[in-house]
Amino acid sequence: MTSGRAITAHTAAAQRSSRLQLIIKNYQIYLMLLPCLLYFAIFCYGPMYGVQIAFKDYNTGIGIWNSPWVGLKHFRRFMSMPQFWQVFKNTLLLSLYSLIAGFPFPILISLMINEISRHRFKKVIQTVTYAPHFISTVVMVAMISLFLSPTSGFINKFIEALGGEAINFMIKPAYFPHIYVWTGIWQHFGWNSIIYLAALASVDEALHESAVLDGASRLQRIWYINLPCMAPTIVIQLILSLGGILGADFEKVLLMQNASIMETADIIGTYTYRIGILGSEFSLSSAIGILNSVINLIMLVLVNGICRRISDTSLW
């Protein structure tokens, strides 16, 4: 027994020594990695010190360290608020709507672009579909307001040309989710297709050549060759999307909000902004942020486990 332990210890020591020698030998690579590590340490892990204010009655005058501990008081306070279920429901519905409606579009556009044989035409299509992604959120919301204006927007001009009456879309609560989701799909589906195009680029052309010789049509080759090869990428993207299920676009929602549509447009992010920044409830807003992150983490772990069991593809 003692001899076996000694051998194991000796093997572990040899492995550590070999790793150290490898690091010393390739120190230039590790030096290049250092700025990245410092970035995450300073800007991601360093600020986590402030997470403790969610468990304290934070007072700016005495600082984080001296503020009294109150445990889960702020978490219970948020969940007992009358606005809790409303903002939680709005956030969840917006995120689910965006996921269900928007997730297939990048896959479809990548399959379509991949089938274009003319290189120049393919580049034009890619440029046109990628371009909206680079429009800032502020400009995007301004464009939405102009397009949907009841007096000068071309959408209402078209409705009036058909004999209808102008609609003020931006003050109708029922229209907000649809405007938010479909403008987001239009803005980002082209950019999001890049990762799927990369997956399609790795498909072995010999598979298509064999399928053509066997008489397979273009649709059959897409269904039986391209989609199965894209499946691992699709699963990973789905896991990441569901892992951020409560991550609706705060900036866009905030800019589109007005008093008339709060029943559908008030989400966790905007509610946290109002009570945290405008209302100076720093402890409560931190508690809401942590609760939001914990729910996203639980969803990520659950979906990852389900995908690993069903498809053998997962993040870990």
Disulfide bonds with the S-S distance in Angstrom:
none
